[in-house]
């Protein structure tokens, strides 16, 4: 059922509005009937018995005819006062439930838009109380988060296509050269092909790890671990590569409290390796890398510091973003998929810690600081 307003806009009676109005009207009508019955049938008898109990039986007998007048006056008063009250109550009920119906309709329409992929839709508060305000706020927050997720997804697909273009183009070019007889299939060519395949494999592996970590699918096996032992292991693993490049790498420790803390040894080892390998890629021969472990009563802090290329102030806020490479030498030919720092940050946060980056600027090195509280909700 629908009608047209004075402004020419059509609005419809929703089933919910109709049901609510009928229920409210029924309650008001029943109440009015009860009042009428009480005033017309019970009221005069009560008045008569009150006179008898007060010792005016003779007067009561003579005034029985007044019962009819009492009924008539009561009924007239109820009609004069009750019907307008019922009408006004109906109008107020109509206005209230029409407002609720419109609000619910707007939510329904907005939900349909979100389901269709339009995450920019928002709903306004119907000014019906804190419950509806909270509902509108929650819906808008949900839509905003879905919009952010969709934007990230599209950006990630674009970045992925960009990252895959170079190795695929290299593979295609060398294979076509081999087919045309322009390129010899020797050890050098085979090495290039294997390198590009390895790069694609690493990219696929890193994307899988990052997706699993961000979606909470990576299960953390938190067990008490010696933080200094993990730091020494990470440094020992990268020392041969550092020596081959002519970079000095050391492990330092400060603080007196060296008690174990809850960590996932595999994931923590992966994070430290990522940070050290990242530092090594961007530290020239003759540079230094330091892994400093600070043992405090309330937390353990790992700090990986290098004397390499550094990070500009413009790039610093973005170093943990997927596929991000700063202009200060973080190009694809340096190795890495551009996902290592994003994976590291996600894995650290999954263990209840934080990962931050600092740098004094290009050419002045960079530091990555891991802060792990000893007492964590999931620890």
SEROFI-281200 format. One record per residue (C-alpha): x, y, z; residue in three letters. Coordinates in steps of 0.1 Angstrom, whole numbers, plus 5000, padded with zeros to 4 digits. Layout:
XYZALA;...
***
This chain:
500050005000UNK;501450354991UNK;500350714990UNK;501651044978UNK;502751325001UNK;502051694995UNK;505551734980UNK;504751474954UNK;507051204968UNK;505550854972UNK;506250655003UNK;504950305011UNK;503450155042UNK;505949885053UNK;504549575069UNK;506349645101UNK;504849995103UNK;501349865097UNK;501749595123UNK;503149835149UNK;500350085143UNK;497649825145UNK;499049685177UNK;499350035193UNK;495850135181UNK;494449805195UNK;496049875229UNK;494550225230UNK;491150105219UNK;491049825245UNK;492050075271UNK;489250315261UNK;486650035261UNK;487649935296UNK;487350295308UNK;483850325292UNK;482649995307UNK;484050095341UNK;482350435340UNK;478950325326UNK;478449985343UNK;480649975374UNK;480750345384UNK;477050405391UNK;476850085412UNK;479850185432UNK;478350535438UNK;475050375450UNK;476850135474UNK;478950425488UNK;475750605497UNK;474250295514UNK;477450245534UNK;477550605544UNK;474050575560UNK;472050735532UNK;470150435521UNK;466850625519UNK;468550895498UNK;470250635477UNK;466950465470UNK;465450795459UNK;468350885438UNK;468550565418UNK;467450765387UNK;470650955390UNK;472550645378UNK;471250705344UNK;472251065344UNK;475650955358UNK;476150705330UNK;475150965304UNK;477451235318UNK;480350985321UNK;479850855286UNK;479651205271UNK;482851305289UNK;484650995277UNK;483551055242UNK;484551425243UNK;487851355258UNK;488650995247UNK;488151015210UNK;490351315205UNK;492951155227UNK;492750835207UNK;493051035175UNK;496151225188UNK;497650915201UNK;497150755167UNK;498851045149UNK;501851025172UNK;502050655168UNK;501850695130UNK;504650955131UNK;506850745153UNK;506450425135UNK;506750585101UNK;510050735112UNK;511250395124UNK;510050235092UNK;511950495071UNK;515050435092UNK;514950065088UNK;514250105051UNK;517450325048UNK;519450055066UNK;518049795043UNK;518849995012UNK;522350065024UNK;522949705033UNK;521849614997UNK;524349864983UNK;527149715004UNK;526249364992UNK;526449494957UNK;529949624962UNK;529349994969UNK;531250035002UNK;531050415001UNK;527450425012UNK;526650565046UNK;523550605067UNK;522550895089UNK;521150875124UNK;517350885126UNK;517551075159UNK;515550795176UNK;517850745206UNK;521250615214UNK;520350255202UNK;519750375166UNK;522750615167UNK;524950325178UNK;523550105150UNK;524150375124UNK;527650435137UNK;528450055136UNK;527050025101UNK;529150315088UNK;532250185105UNK;531649845089UNK;531250005055UNK;534450205060UNK;536449895069UNK;535049705039UNK;535949995017UNK;539549995031UNK;539849625026UNK;538649644991UNK;541049934983UNK;543849734998UNK;542849424978UNK;542749614945UNK;546149784953UNK;547649454962UNK;546549294930UNK;547949584910UNK;551249564929UNK;551349194924UNK;550849234887UNK;553649494887UNK;556049264907UNK;555448964884UNK;555849164852UNK;559649194854UNK;560548824861UNK;557948704836UNK;559248944809UNK;562748824816UNK;561748454813UNK;559748524781UNK;562648724766UNK;565248454773UNK;563048174761UNK;562248354729UNK;565948424724UNK;566748054729UNK;564047954704UNK;565348194678UNK;568948084684UNK;569948434696UNK;570648324732UNK;572748034741UNK;571347784766UNK;574447784787UNK;575147804824UNK;574748184824UNK;571348174808UNK;570247884830UNK;571348084860UNK;569248384849UNK;566148164843UNK;566547994877UNK;566948324894UNK;563648464879UNK;561848144888UNK;563148164924UNK;561948524926UNK;558448424915UNK;558448134940UNK;559548374968UNK;556948624958UNK;554148354960UNK;555448224993UNK;555648575009UNK;552148654997UNK;550848335012UNK;552548405045UNK;551348765046UNK;547748675038UNK;547748405064UNK;549248635091UNK;546948925084UNK;543848705084UNK;544848555117UNK;545448205102UNK;549048185113UNK;548947985146UNK;551448115171UNK;553147845193UNK;554148075222UNK;556647895244UNK;559248035269UNK;562348125249UNK;565748275257UNK;565648605237UNK;569448635237UNK;569848285223UNK;567448375194UNK;569448685186UNK;572748505186UNK;571248235162UNK;569948495138UNK;573348675137UNK;575248345132UNK;573048255103UNK;573748565084UNK;577348615093UNK;578748425062UNK;576748645038UNK;577848955057UNK;581448845055UNK;581148775018UNK;579949135013UNK;582449285036UNK;579949405062UNK;580649375099UNK;577749225120UNK;577649205158UNK;575249115185UNK;575049315217UNK;573149265249UNK;572249505278UNK;570149465309UNK;570349205337UNK;566949025334UNK;567548745309UNK;564648525319UNK;562648355290UNK;559648525274UNK;556748375255UNK;557648365218UNK;557048155187UNK;560648055179UNK;560047985142UNK;558248305136UNK;560548515157UNK;563548365139UNK;561848455106UNK;561348815117UNK;564948865129UNK;566248705097UNK;564048935076UNK;565349245094UNK;569049135092UNK;568749045055UNK;567049375048UNK;569849555066UNK;572449365047UNK;570849435013UNK;571049815020UNK;574449835037UNK;577449885014UNK;580749705018UNK;582649835048UNK;579449905067UNK;578249765100UNK;575049595113UNK;574249565150UNK;571549355166UNK;571049495201UNK;569049305227UNK;567849495257UNK;566649285286UNK;564349485309UNK;562049365337UNK;558849465318UNK;559949395282UNK;562549275257UNK;563649505229UNK;565449395197UNK;567049675176UNK;568549605142UNK;570749905132UNK;572749945100UNK;575050215086UNK;573550185051UNK;571450385028UNK;568950515053UNK;565350605047UNK;563950945038UNK;561351115060UNK;558751085032UNK;559350705028UNK;559550625065UNK;555850595072UNK;555450355043UNK;558250105048UNK;555849835063UNK;553449865033UNK;553149575008UNK;555649604979UNK;556849944990UNK;560350034981UNK;561850374990UNK;563750564964UNK;566950524983UNK;568050204967UNK;565249974976UNK;564749854940UNK;563749504929UNK;567149414917UNK;568449424953UNK;566449104959UNK;563449054981UNK;559749054973UNK;558849384990UNK;556849195015UNK;559449105042UNK;558849405064UNK;555049375061UNK;555249015071UNK;557549095100UNK;555349365114UNK;552249135112UNK;554048845129UNK;555349065157UNK;551849205164UNK;550448855164UNK;552848785193UNK;551649095212UNK;554649315203UNK;555349615181UNK;557749685152UNK;558850035144UNK;561350195120UNK;563450505124UNK;566150675103UNK;568050995104UNK;567751025066UNK;569350905034UNK;572850785038UNK;572650775076UNK;571450425082UNK;568250285096UNK;566950115128UNK;564149865132UNK;562949825168UNK;560949525181UNK;559249575215UNK;557949255232UNK;556249295266UNK;556949015290UNK;553348995301UNK;550848965272UNK;547248855270UNK;548248575246UNK;551548505262UNK;
***
